[in-house]
């Protein structure tokens, strides 16, 4: 059943799928991308032999549309999502969807579902999910020759409500191999993190924190977000690794941290160093920033700043980025695209 806007409670949306009126779809066949279009059909149909079902050729993205105070709608750095989508596709031997068409498709979906972009003061946003799957019928291990690109939208509340410190546990599993698909946004990476996440939740933790897959000595990332820390000297640090996703929120916060005089740097961060951070957080599109209250390793809890209060640096970083996304502050050229 299609979602009706009058049935929505903007302040209690949660983070779940809803079937909105329109989405965008384009097909790849005969060596080129065909012309795409908006469709009301929320179902995708393909063969039981489809590549995606057997060998996992799938990539996706996540970005948001924000209702401004004046009623207009902002997109935050959609060109960066388009570029990361290209990099992910190439890593999975898939034909990149043209980046200008990616941004245009996102805008078409937002405009077609404009009434579902939550009000400015609701704390909610319109989440966009671009994806691409291989649909060729295969049996042997080979790349598909036909693909479907799609963008759908869902109004969502905050993935994690408010700046509330959360408890994390260091996982005994690896999220991705050093030279594997860790830098691509593909379903397989998330599938492999489901069991650690289930176990973390069962034991009262918000998520798992993964170490580097070669030495198990350095911080990589959380199951669904990148890691950052504020050192005792007041420097913003975030992991540099070949096995973590290139985060657009992370790239943006590196810039914001620079403006705030935090001398930001990407480098290896040992687990021991993480335990002694002044503040720390998980950063990503869904949560923006979720403060780290504690990190538990081998049964021992290490509190970071506080388990009940958010640190002042984290608050400042969060407010600056959110103000740019909602158009309350002017960001760098090209960071925000306002829909006509």
KOLMILUM-869714 format. One line per 4 residues: number of its first residue (from 1); their letters; for each residue x, y, z of N, C-alpha, C. Coordinates in steps of 0.05 Angstrom, whole numbers, plus 32768, in hexadecimal, padded with zeros to 4 digits. Example, Ala and Ser with C-alpha at 12.3 -4.5 7.8 and 13.67 -1.06 7.14 Angstrom:
% residues 2
1	AS	8108,7F8E,809C,80F6,7FA6,809C,8108,7FBE,809C ~ 8101,7FD3,808E,8111,7FEB,808F,8102,8001,809D
//
This chain:
% residues 340
1	XXXX	8011,7FE8,8000,8000,8000,8000,8012,8019,8000 ~ 800B,802C,7FEF,801A,8045,7FED,8017,8056,8007 ~ 802D,8062,800F,802C,8073,8027,801D,808C,8021 ~ 800C,8095,8033,7FFE,80AE,8031,800A,80C2,8044
5	XXXX	800F,80DA,803A,801C,80EE,804B,800C,80F5,8064 ~ 7FF1,80F4,8061,7FE1,80FC,8078,7FE2,80E7,808F ~ 7FED,80D0,8089,7FEF,80BB,809E,8009,80BC,80AD ~ 801B,80CE,80A6,8035,80CF,80B2,8036,80E1,80CB
9	XXXX	8044,80D8,80DF,804A,80E8,80F6,8067,80F0,80F4 ~ 806C,8109,80EB,8087,8112,80E4,809B,810E,80FB ~ 8092,8110,8113,80A5,810E,8129,80AA,80F2,8133 ~ 809C,80DF,8128,809F,80C2,8130,809F,80B0,8117
13	XXXX	80B1,80B6,8105,80B2,80A7,80EC,80C2,808D,80EF ~ 80D6,808D,8101,80E8,8076,8102,80FA,8075,80E9 ~ 8108,805F,80E6,8119,805C,80CE,8112,8042,80C1 ~ 80FD,8043,80B0,80F2,802B,80A4,80E7,8031,8088
17	XXXX	80E5,801C,8078,80DB,801F,805C,80BE,8027,805B ~ 80B8,8039,8049,809D,8040,8042,809B,8042,8024 ~ 8084,803A,8019,8080,803A,7FFC,8074,8055,7FF3 ~ 8086,8067,7FEA,807D,8081,7FE0,8073,807F,7FC3
21	XXXX	8066,8094,7FB9,805A,8092,7F9F,806E,808D,7F88 ~ 8086,8099,7F89,8097,8098,7F71,80B4,8090,7F78 ~ 80C0,8083,7F65,80DD,807D,7F65,80E7,807E,7F48 ~ 8101,807E,7F45,810E,8080,7F2A,811B,8066,7F23
25	XXXX	8119,805E,7F0A,8126,8045,7F01,8132,8048,7EE5 ~ 814A,803D,7EE1,8157,803C,7EC7,8163,8020,7EC4 ~ 8164,8017,7EAB,8170,7FFD,7EA5,8189,7FFF,7E94 ~ 819B,7FEC,7E99,81B4,7FEA,7E89,81B2,7FD1,7E79
29	XXXX	81B4,7FD3,7E5E,81B5,7FBC,7E4D,81C2,7FC4,7E32 ~ 81CC,7FB0,7E24,81DA,7FB5,7E0A,81F0,7FC8,7E0D ~ 81FD,7FC8,7E25,8215,7FD8,7E29,8211,7FF5,7E2F ~ 81F8,7FFD,7E36,81F4,8019,7E3C,81DB,801D,7E4E
33	XXXX	81DB,8033,7E5C,81C5,803A,7E6D,81AE,8045,7E5D ~ 8196,803A,7E61,817E,8043,7E53,8173,805C,7E61 ~ 8160,8069,7E54,8154,8081,7E60,8143,8078,7E78 ~ 8146,8085,7E8E,8137,807E,7EA6,811D,808E,7EA9
37	XXXX	810D,8087,7EBD,80F4,8095,7EC1,80EA,8090,7EDD ~ 80D8,80A1,7EE6,80CA,809D,7EFF,80B5,8087,7EFC ~ 80B0,8078,7F11,809C,8063,7F10,808E,8061,7F2B ~ 8075,8058,7F2B,8067,8054,7F43,806A,8037,7F4E
41	XXXX	8076,8026,7F3E,8079,800A,7F46,8091,8006,7F59 ~ 808B,7FFE,7F71,80A0,7FFB,7F86,80AC,7FDF,7F86 ~ 80A3,7FCE,7F73,80AF,7FB3,7F72,80C3,7FB1,7F5C ~ 80D7,7FA0,7F60,80EB,7F9A,7F4C,80E9,7F7C,7F45
45	XXXX	80E8,7F76,7F2B,80E4,7F5A,7F23,80FC,7F51,7F13 ~ 8108,7F3B,7F1B,811E,7F2F,7F0B,811F,7F11,7F10 ~ 812E,7F03,7F00,812F,7EE6,7EFF,813B,7EDB,7F19 ~ 8134,7EC2,7F1F,8141,7EB4,7F35,815F,7EB0,7F30
49	XXXX	8167,7EB2,7F16,8183,7EB0,7F0F,8192,7ECA,7F0F ~ 8185,7EE0,7F18,8191,7EFA,7F17,81AB,7EFB,7F26 ~ 81BF,7F08,7F1A,81DA,7F0B,7F25,81DA,7F14,7F42 ~ 81C9,7F27,7F49,81C9,7F32,7F64,81C2,7F1D,7F79
53	XXXX	81B2,7F09,7F72,81A9,7EF5,7F85,81BF,7EE0,7F8A ~ 81D2,7EDE,7F78,81E6,7EC8,7F7B,8202,7ED3,7F81 ~ 820A,7EE8,7F73,8225,7EF2,7F76,8227,7F0F,7F80 ~ 8210,7F1A,7F89,8211,7F32,7F98,8219,7F4C,7F8A
57	XXXX	8214,7F4E,7F70,821B,7F67,7F63,8205,7F7C,7F6A ~ 820B,7F8C,7F7E,81F9,7FA0,7F88,8208,7FB6,7F96 ~ 8201,7FCF,7F90,820C,7FE6,7F9E,81F5,7FF9,7FA4 ~ 81F9,800A,7FB9,81E4,801C,7FC0,81F0,8035,7FCD
61	XXXX	81DE,8049,7FD2,81E6,8062,7FDE,81D1,806A,7FF2 ~ 81D7,807E,8002,81C3,8089,8015,81C9,80A7,8018 ~ 81B5,80B8,8013,81B7,80D4,8017,819C,80DF,801F ~ 819B,80F9,8026,8182,8104,8030,817B,811F,8023
65	XXXX	8161,8124,8023,8156,813E,801B,814C,814C,8035 ~ 8152,8165,8038,814C,8174,8050,8139,818B,804A ~ 8123,818E,805A,8111,81A4,8057,811C,81BC,8066 ~ 8121,81D2,8058,812C,81EA,8064,8116,81F9,8073
69	XXXX	8120,820C,8083,810D,821D,8092,80FA,822D,8080 ~ 8104,8234,8068,80F3,8243,8055,80E2,8231,8043 ~ 80E3,8217,8048,80D2,8205,803A,80E0,81F8,8022 ~ 80F6,8202,8019,8104,81F6,8002,8112,81DD,800B
73	XXXX	811D,81CE,7FF8,8129,81B4,7FFE,8146,81B3,7FF5 ~ 8157,81AA,8008,8174,81A7,8003,817C,818A,7FFF ~ 818F,8186,7FEE,819E,816C,7FEC,81BA,8172,7FF5 ~ 81C6,8160,8004,81E1,8164,800E,81F5,8154,7FFF
77	XXXX	8205,8161,7FEF,821C,8155,7FE0,8214,813C,7FD0 ~ 81FE,813D,7FC0,81F5,8125,7FB1,820A,811D,7F9C ~ 821A,8130,7F93,822F,8129,7F7F,8243,8116,7F8B ~ 8248,8119,7FA5,825B,8107,7FB3,8250,80EA,7FB5
81	XXXX	8236,80E8,7FBA,8229,80CE,7FBA,822A,80C2,7F9E ~ 8226,80D2,7F89,8227,80C8,7F6E,8243,80BE,7F67 ~ 8258,80CC,7F71,8273,80C3,7F6B,827A,80AA,7F7B ~ 8271,80A8,7F94,8276,8090,7FA3,8268,8078,7F97
85	XXXX	8250,807D,7F8C,8241,8068,7F7E,8251,805D,7F67 ~ 825E,8070,7F58,826F,8068,7F42,8286,8056,7F4B ~ 8293,805E,7F60,82AA,804F,7F6B,82A1,8033,7F74 ~ 828A,8032,7F81,827F,8018,7F8B,8278,8006,7F73
89	XXXX	826C,8011,7F5F,8264,8002,7F47,827D,7FF6,7F39 ~ 8292,8006,7F36,82AA,7FFD,7F29,82B7,7FE6,7F39 ~ 82B6,7FE8,7F54,82C2,7FD3,7F64,82B3,7FB9,7F61 ~ 8299,7FBA,7F5B,8288,7FA2,7F58,8285,7F9A,7F3B
93	XXXX	8296,7FA6,7F29,8295,7F9F,7F0D,827A,7FA6,7F00 ~ 826F,7FBC,7F08,8255,7FC5,7EFE,8258,7FDF,7EEE ~ 8247,7FE4,7EDA,824A,7FFD,7ECB,8241,8015,7EDB ~ 8251,8029,7EE0,8249,8040,7EEF,8231,804E,7EE3
97	XXXX	821F,8057,7EF4,8208,8067,7EEA,8213,8083,7EE8 ~ 820E,8091,7ED2,8219,80AD,7ECE,8213,80BE,7EE6 ~ 8227,80CC,7EF0,8224,80DB,7F09,8210,80F2,7F07 ~ 820F,80FF,7EF0,81FC,8115,7EED,81DF,810A,7EED
101	XXXX	81DC,80F3,7EE1,81C1,80E6,7EE0,81B9,80DC,7EFC ~ 81CD,80D3,7F0C,81C8,80CB,7F27,81BC,80E2,7F37 ~ 81C9,80F9,7F36,81BF,8111,7F45,81A4,8119,7F3B ~ 81A0,8118,7F20,8186,8120,7F15,8170,810C,7F1E
105	XXXX	8176,80F2,7F1F,8163,80DE,7F27,815A,80E3,7F44 ~ 816E,80E9,7F55,8168,80EF,7F71,8155,8108,7F73 ~ 815B,811C,7F64,814A,8134,7F64,812E,812F,7F5A ~ 812C,811E,7F45,8111,8117,7F3B,8101,8109,7F50
109	XXXX	810D,80F7,7F5F,80FF,80E8,7F73,80F6,80FA,7F8A ~ 8108,810C,7F92,8100,811F,7FA7,80E9,8131,7F9F ~ 80EB,813B,7F87,80D5,814D,7F7D,80BB,813E,7F7A ~ 80BC,8125,7F70,80A3,8116,7F6C,8096,810F,7F87
113	XXXX	80A7,810C,7F9C,809C,8105,7FB7,809F,811D,7FCA ~ 809E,8135,7FC0,80A4,814D,7FD0,8093,8150,7FE9 ~ 807A,8147,7FE8,8069,814A,8000,8072,8138,8017 ~ 8084,8125,8011,808E,8113,8026,80A9,811C,8032
117	XXXX	80B3,8134,8029,80CB,813F,8036,80C1,814B,8050 ~ 80CA,8141,8067,80C0,8149,8081,80C4,8167,8086 ~ 80B3,8173,8097,80B5,818F,809E,80D0,8196,80AB ~ 80D8,81AE,80AA,80F2,81B7,80B4,80F6,81B0,80D1
121	XXXX	80E3,81B5,80E2,80E7,81B2,80FF,80DF,8196,810A ~ 80DC,8183,80F8,80D4,8168,8100,80EA,8156,8109 ~ 8103,815D,8102,811A,814C,8108,811C,8134,80F5 ~ 810B,8134,80DF,810B,811F,80CC,8114,8128,80B1
125	XXXX	811B,8115,809F,8124,811C,8084,8119,8108,8070 ~ 811D,810D,8057,8116,80FA,8042,8130,80EB,803A ~ 8130,80D1,803F,8148,80C1,8039,8146,80B6,801D ~ 815C,80B8,800E,815D,80AE,7FF2,816F,8096,7FF1
129	XXXX	8165,8081,7FE3,8175,8068,7FE1,8179,8061,7FC3 ~ 818E,806B,7FB7,8195,8062,7F9C,81A2,8046,7F9E ~ 819D,8034,7F8A,81A8,801A,7F8A,81AB,800F,7F6E ~ 81BC,7FFC,7F6A,81C0,7FEF,7F50,81C4,7FD1,7F55
133	XXXX	81B7,7FC0,7F45,81BA,7FA3,7F47,81BE,7F97,7F2C ~ 81CE,7F81,7F2B,81D1,7F71,7F13,81BA,7F5F,7F0F ~ 81AE,7F5E,7EF7,8196,7F4F,7EF3,8199,7F39,7EDE ~ 81B0,7F37,7ED1,81B4,7F22,7EBD,81B1,7F06,7ECA
137	XXXX	81A5,7EF3,7EBB,81A2,7ED8,7EC5,81BD,7ECA,7EC2 ~ 81C9,7EC1,7ED8,81E3,7EB4,7ED7,81E3,7E9B,7EE8 ~ 81F7,7E8A,7EE2,81FC,7E73,7EF3,8219,7E72,7EFB ~ 822A,7E76,7EE7,8247,7E78,7EED,824E,7E93,7EF9
141	XXXX	8265,7E94,7F06,826E,7EAD,7F12,8278,7EC0,7EFD ~ 8268,7ED4,7EF7,826F,7EE9,7EE3,825E,7F02,7EE8 ~ 8268,7F18,7EDE,825A,7F32,7EE1,8241,7F32,7ED0 ~ 822C,7F40,7ED9,8214,7F42,7ECA,8218,7F55,7EB2
145	XXXX	8206,7F53,7E9F,8207,7F65,7E88,81EE,7F78,7E87 ~ 81DC,7F73,7E9A,81C4,7F84,7E9C,81C1,7F8C,7EBA ~ 81B8,7FA5,7EBE,81B7,7FB0,7ED9,819E,7FC2,7EDB ~ 8195,7FC5,7EF4,817F,7FD8,7EFA,8189,7FEC,7F0E
149	XXXX	8185,8005,7F08,818B,801B,7F1B,8170,8026,7F25 ~ 816F,802C,7F3E,8156,8036,7F4A,815C,8049,7F60 ~ 814A,805D,7F64,814B,806F,7F7B,812F,8070,7F88 ~ 812E,806A,7FA2,8114,806D,7FAF,8118,807F,7FC8
153	XXXX	8103,8089,7FD3,8104,809C,7FE9,80F2,8093,8000 ~ 80FA,809A,8018,80EB,8093,8030,80EE,80A9,8045 ~ 80D9,80B5,8050,80DC,80C8,8065,80E4,80B9,807F ~ 80F8,80C3,808C,8103,80B5,80A4,8108,80C9,80BB
157	XXXX	8106,80BE,80D3,810E,80CD,80EA,812C,80C9,80EE ~ 8136,80D3,8104,8152,80D0,810A,8159,80B2,810E ~ 816F,80A9,8102,8177,808D,8105,817D,8087,8122 ~ 818A,809B,812F,818F,809A,814C,8185,80B5,8157
161	XXXX	8171,80B5,8168,8164,80CD,8171,8177,80DD,8184 ~ 817D,80F5,817B,818C,8108,818B,81AA,8100,818E ~ 81B9,8112,819A,81D5,810D,819F,81D8,80FE,81BA ~ 81D0,80E5,81B9,81D2,80D5,81D1,81E9,80C1,81CF
165	XXXX	81FC,80C2,81E2,8213,80B0,81E1,820A,8092,81E0 ~ 8217,8082,81D0,8210,8066,81CD,8228,8055,81D4 ~ 8222,803C,81DC,8237,8029,81E3,823D,8016,81CC ~ 8257,8012,81C6,825F,8001,81B0,8272,7FEB,81BA
169	XXXX	8274,7FD6,81AA,8285,7FBF,81B1,8297,7FB9,819A ~ 82B0,7FB4,81A0,82C4,7FAC,818B,82BD,7F90,8182 ~ 82B9,7F8D,8168,82B1,7F73,815C,82C9,7F60,8159 ~ 82C3,7F46,815B,82D8,7F32,8156,82D8,7F2B,8138
173	XXXX	82C4,7F36,8129,82C3,7F30,810D,82D0,7F47,80FD ~ 82D6,7F41,80E3,82E0,7F56,80D1,82C8,7F5F,80C0 ~ 82C6,7F79,80BB,82B1,7F83,80AA,82B7,7F7E,808D ~ 82D0,7F82,8085,82D8,7F7F,8069,82F6,7F79,8068
177	XXXX	82FE,7F6D,8052,831B,7F67,804E,832A,7F80,8047 ~ 8344,7F80,804C,8355,7F98,8048,8353,7FA1,802B ~ 8356,7F90,8018,8354,7F97,7FFB,833A,7F8E,7FEF ~ 8325,7F8A,8000,830C,7F80,7FF6,82F9,7F96,7FEE
181	XXXX	82E0,7F94,7FF5,82CB,7FA7,7FEC,82C3,7FBB,8002 ~ 82D4,7FBE,8016,82CE,7FD0,802C,82C9,7FED,8024 ~ 82D6,7FF6,800F,82D2,8012,8006,82BA,8015,7FF4 ~ 82AD,7FFF,7FED,8295,8001,7FDC,827C,7FFF,7FED
185	XXXX	8267,800D,7FE5,824E,800B,7FF4,823D,7FF5,7FE7 ~ 8242,7FDD,7FF0,8235,7FC5,7FE4,8228,7FB4,7FF9 ~ 8212,7FA6,7FF2,8202,7F98,8005,8212,7F83,8015 ~ 8226,7F76,8007,8235,7F61,8014,8243,7F6A,802D
189	XXXX	824E,7F83,802D,825B,7F8D,8045,8248,7F8F,805D ~ 8230,7F96,8057,821C,7F99,806D,8211,7F7E,8075 ~ 820F,7F6B,8062,8206,7F50,8069,821A,7F43,807D ~ 8234,7F48,8078,8248,7F3C,808A,8248,7F49,80A5
193	XXXX	823C,7F60,80A8,823C,7F6E,80C2,8222,7F69,80D2 ~ 820F,7F5A,80C6,81F6,7F56,80D3,81F9,7F45,80EC ~ 8208,7F2F,80EB,820B,7F1E,8102,8219,7F2D,8119 ~ 822F,7F3B,8114,823B,7F4B,812A,8228,7F60,8135
197	XXXX	8218,7F6C,8124,8205,7F80,812D,81EF,7F73,813F ~ 81E5,7F5C,8136,81D1,7F4E,8146,81DC,7F47,8162 ~ 81F5,7F3D,8162,8202,7F36,817B,8207,7F4E,818D ~ 820F,7F64,8180,8213,7F7D,818F,81F9,7F87,819C
201	XXXX	81E4,7F87,818D,81CA,7F90,8198,81C1,7F7D,81AE ~ 81C5,7F64,81AA,81BC,7F50,81BF,81CA,7F55,81D9 ~ 81E3,7F5F,81D7,81F3,7F65,81F0,81F1,7F82,81F9 ~ 81DE,7F91,81EE,81D9,7FAC,81F7,81E9,7FC2,81EB
205	XXXX	81F6,7FBC,81D4,8207,7FD1,81C7,81F8,7FDC,81AF ~ 81FF,7FF4,81A7,81F3,8001,8190,81FD,7FF5,8176 ~ 8216,7FED,8175,8222,7FE2,815D,823D,7FD7,8163 ~ 8249,7FCB,814F,8264,7FC0,8151,8278,7FD4,8146
209	XXXX	8290,7FD3,8151,82A7,7FE3,8147,82BB,7FCF,813C ~ 82C3,7FD3,8123,82D5,7FC0,8116,82F2,7FCA,8116 ~ 8304,7FB7,8119,8320,7FBD,8117,832A,7FB6,80FA ~ 8342,7FC0,80F4,834D,7FBA,80DA,8350,7F9C,80D6
213	XXXX	834B,7F92,80BE,834B,7F75,80B9,8366,7F67,80B7 ~ 837C,7F77,80B7,8396,7F6B,80B4,83A4,7F67,80D0 ~ 83A4,7F7C,80E0,83B2,7F7A,80FA,839F,7F7A,8112 ~ 8386,7F81,810E,8373,7F83,8124,837E,7F95,813A
217	XXXX	8389,7FAB,8131,8396,7FBD,8144,838B,7FDA,8141 ~ 8381,7FE0,8129,8378,7FFC,8124,835A,7FFD,8120 ~ 834E,8013,8127,8332,8018,8123,832C,8019,8105 ~ 8316,800C,80FC,830D,800E,80E1,82F3,8020,80E1
221	XXXX	82DC,8013,80E7,82C3,8022,80E8,82AE,8012,80F7 ~ 8297,801F,80FC,8281,8011,8108,8272,8002,80F2 ~ 825E,7FF2,80F9,824F,7FE3,80E6,8240,7FF5,80D1 ~ 8237,800C,80DA,8228,801E,80C8,8231,803A,80C7
225	XXXX	824A,8040,80D1,8253,805B,80D2,8272,805C,80D5 ~ 827E,8073,80CE,829A,8077,80D2,82A0,8080,80EF ~ 82B9,807E,80F7,82C1,8085,8112,82D1,809F,8111 ~ 82CD,80B0,8126,82E0,80C6,8129,82E5,80C9,8147
229	XXXX	82FB,80D5,814E,8302,80DB,816A,830E,80F7,816D ~ 830B,8102,8184,8318,811B,818B,832E,8114,81A0 ~ 8346,8119,8199,835C,8111,81AA,835D,8124,81C3 ~ 836D,811D,81D6,8370,812D,81EE,837B,8148,81E8
233	XXXX	8389,814A,81D1,8395,8164,81C8,8380,8174,81B8 ~ 8369,8168,81B3,8354,8177,81A4,8355,8174,8187 ~ 8361,815E,817C,8362,815A,815F,834D,8146,8157 ~ 8340,814C,8140,832D,813A,8133,833C,8125,8123
237	XXXX	8339,810C,812A,8346,80F6,811C,8332,80E2,8113 ~ 8336,80D6,80FC,8325,80C1,80F1,8335,80AD,80E2 ~ 832E,8093,80E2,833E,807F,80D7,8343,8081,80B9 ~ 835B,807A,80B1,8362,8077,8095,8368,805A,8090
241	XXXX	8358,804E,807E,835A,8031,807A,8350,8029,805E ~ 835A,8013,8054,8352,8009,803A,8339,7FF8,803B ~ 832E,7FF4,8053,8317,7FE2,8056,82FE,7FEF,8061 ~ 82FD,800A,8060,82E5,8018,806A,82D8,8029,8054
245	XXXX	82BF,802E,8057,82B0,803D,8044,82B8,805A,8044 ~ 82BB,8066,802C,82C1,8082,802A,82A7,8092,8030 ~ 82A6,809E,8048,828E,80AB,8052,828C,80C8,8049 ~ 8275,80D0,803F,8271,80EC,8037,826D,80FD,8050
249	XXXX	8260,80F2,8065,825E,8101,807E,827A,8105,808A ~ 828B,80F0,8088,82A6,80F3,8092,82B6,8108,8083 ~ 82B4,8108,8069,82C2,811C,8059,82B9,8138,8061 ~ 829F,813B,8066,8294,8155,806D,829D,815E,8088
253	XXXX	829D,814B,809B,82A5,8152,80B7,82C3,8158,80B8 ~ 82D3,814C,80A7,82EF,8153,80A6,82F2,8171,809F ~ 82E1,817B,808D,82E1,8197,8086,82D7,81A9,809D ~ 82C1,81A0,80A9,82B5,81AF,80BF,82C9,81B1,80D6
257	XXXX	82D7,819B,80DC,82EB,819A,80F1,8302,81AD,80EC ~ 8308,81B0,80D3,831E,81C3,80CB,8316,81DF,80D1 ~ 82FC,81E6,80CB,82F3,8202,80D1,82F3,8207,80EF ~ 82EE,81F2,80FE,82EC,81F5,811B,8307,81F3,8129
261	XXXX	831C,81F2,8119,8337,81F2,8125,8340,81D8,8132 ~ 8334,81C1,8128,833A,81A8,8135,8350,8198,8126 ~ 835D,81A5,8113,8374,8199,8105,836F,817C,80FD ~ 835A,8177,80ED,8351,815C,80E8,8366,814C,80D7
265	XXXX	8366,8131,80DC,8378,8120,80CD,836D,8104,80CB ~ 8372,80F7,80B5,836B,80DB,80B1,8385,80CB,80B5 ~ 8384,80B8,80C7,839C,80A8,80CD,8394,808F,80DC ~ 83A6,807C,80DF,83A0,8065,80EF,839D,806C,810C
269	XXXX	8389,8060,8119,8382,8065,8135,8382,804A,8143 ~ 8394,8046,8156,8394,802D,8165,837C,802B,8177 ~ 8374,8013,817E,835E,800F,8190,8364,801C,81AB ~ 837D,8019,81B5,8384,8025,81CE,8381,8043,81CE
273	XXXX	8389,804F,81B7,8386,806C,81B4,8368,8074,81B5 ~ 8357,8064,81A8,833B,806A,81A7,832F,806A,81C4 ~ 8339,8058,81D5,832F,8057,81F0,8334,8071,81FF ~ 8349,807F,81F7,8351,8097,8205,8349,80B2,81F7
277	XXXX	8337,80B0,81E4,832D,80C8,81D7,831E,80D9,81EA ~ 831F,80F4,81E6,8310,8107,81F6,82F2,8105,81EF ~ 82EC,8101,81D5,82D1,80FC,81CB,82D4,80EA,81B3 ~ 82BE,80DD,81AC,82BD,80CC,8194,82A1,80CB,8189
281	XXXX	829E,80C3,8170,8284,80C1,8165,8283,80AF,814C ~ 826B,80A7,8145,8265,8098,812D,8258,80AC,8119 ~ 8262,80AD,8101,8258,80C1,80EE,824F,80B4,80D4 ~ 8238,80BD,80CA,822D,80B2,80B1,8214,80C1,80A9
285	XXXX	8209,80BB,8091,81F2,80C8,8087,81D9,80C5,8099 ~ 81D4,80AC,80A2,81BC,80A6,80B2,81BC,80B5,80CC ~ 81D2,80B4,80DB,81D3,80BE,80F6,81E0,80DA,80F8 ~ 81EE,80E3,80E3,81FF,80FA,80E3,8216,80F6,80F6
289	XXXX	8211,80F9,8110,8224,80F2,8125,8215,80E4,813C ~ 8221,80CE,8145,8217,80C1,815E,822F,80C0,8171 ~ 822E,80CE,8187,8244,80CE,819A,824A,80B2,81A5 ~ 8263,80AC,81A9,826B,8092,81B5,826D,8096,81D3
293	XXXX	825C,8087,81E1,825D,8088,81FF,8273,8077,820A ~ 8275,805F,81FE,8289,804C,8207,8290,8038,81F1 ~ 82A8,802C,81F4,82B1,8016,81E3,82B9,7FFF,81F5 ~ 82AC,7FE8,81F0,82B3,7FD0,8200,82C4,7FBD,81F0
297	XXXX	82DA,7FB5,81FC,82ED,7FA2,81EE,82F5,7F8D,8202 ~ 82F1,7F74,81F9,82F8,7F5D,8209,82EC,7F5F,8226 ~ 82D3,7F68,8226,82C4,7F69,8240,82C9,7F82,8251 ~ 82DC,7F93,8248,82E1,7FAB,8258,82D6,7FC4,824A
301	XXXX	82C7,7FD4,8259,82BA,7FEC,824E,82CD,8004,8252 ~ 82D0,8013,823C,82E0,802B,823C,82CE,8043,8236 ~ 82C8,8053,824A,82B6,806A,8246,82C5,8081,8237 ~ 82B8,808C,8223,82C3,80A2,8213,82B3,80BB,821A
305	XXXX	82BF,80CE,8227,82B2,80E7,8230,829D,80E1,8245 ~ 8286,80D6,823D,8270,80D1,824F,825C,80BE,8242 ~ 824F,80AE,8253,823A,809C,8248,821F,80AA,8247 ~ 821D,80C2,8252,8203,80CF,8254,8202,80EB,8247
309	XXXX	821A,80F7,8242,821B,8112,8237,822C,8112,821E ~ 8225,8124,820B,8234,8127,81F3,8249,813D,81F7 ~ 8261,8138,81ED,8277,814B,81F0,8273,8164,81E0 ~ 827F,817A,81E8,827B,8194,81DB,8285,8195,81BF
313	XXXX	829B,8187,81B9,82A5,8188,819D,8292,8179,818A ~ 8288,8162,8194,8275,8153,8184,825C,8164,817E ~ 8251,8171,8192,823A,8182,818F,823F,8198,817A ~ 8256,81A4,817B,825D,81BA,8169,825F,81AF,814C
317	XXXX	826C,8198,8149,826E,818C,812E,8253,8185,8123 ~ 8242,8179,8133,8228,8171,812B,8217,8189,8122 ~ 8216,819E,8133,8206,81B5,812D,820F,81C3,8113 ~ 8229,81C5,810F,8233,81D2,80F7,822B,81C4,80DE
321	XXXX	822E,81A9,80DE,8227,819A,80C6,8209,819A,80C1 ~ 81F9,8196,80D5,81DC,8196,80D2,81D1,81B1,80C9 ~ 81DD,81C7,80D3,81D5,81E2,80CA,81DA,81E6,80AC ~ 81F0,81DB,80A2,81F6,81DC,8086,81E2,81CC,8075
325	XXXX	81DC,81B4,807F,81CA,81A2,8070,81AE,81AE,806E ~ 81A5,81BC,8083,818A,81C7,8083,818A,81E4,8078 ~ 81A1,81EE,8070,81A2,8209,8064,81A2,821F,8078 ~ 81A7,821A,8091,81A8,822F,80A5,81C3,823E,80A5
329	XXXX	81D7,8230,809A,81F2,823C,8096,81FB,8236,807A ~ 820B,8247,806F,8216,8243,8054,822F,8231,8057 ~ 822F,821C,8047,8246,820A,8047,8257,8210,802F ~ 826C,8200,802A,827E,8204,8013,826E,8201,7FF9
333	XXXX	8278,820D,7FE4,826B,820D,7FCA,8266,81F0,7FC1 ~ 824D,81EA,7FBA,8246,81D0,7FB0,823D,81BC,7FC4 ~ 8240,81C2,7FDE,8237,81AF,7FF2,8219,81AB,7FF3 ~ 820B,81C0,7FEE,81ED,81BE,7FEF,81E2,81C5,7FD3
337	XXXX	81CF,81B4,7FCA,81C0,81BA,7FB2,81A3,81BE,7FBA ~ 8198,81D5,7FB4,817C,81DB,7FBB,816A,81D6,7FA3 ~ 8155,81C6,7FA6,8143,81BF,7F90,8133,81D8,7F88 ~ 812F,81DA,7F6E,811F,81F1,7F64,8101,81ED,7F6C
//
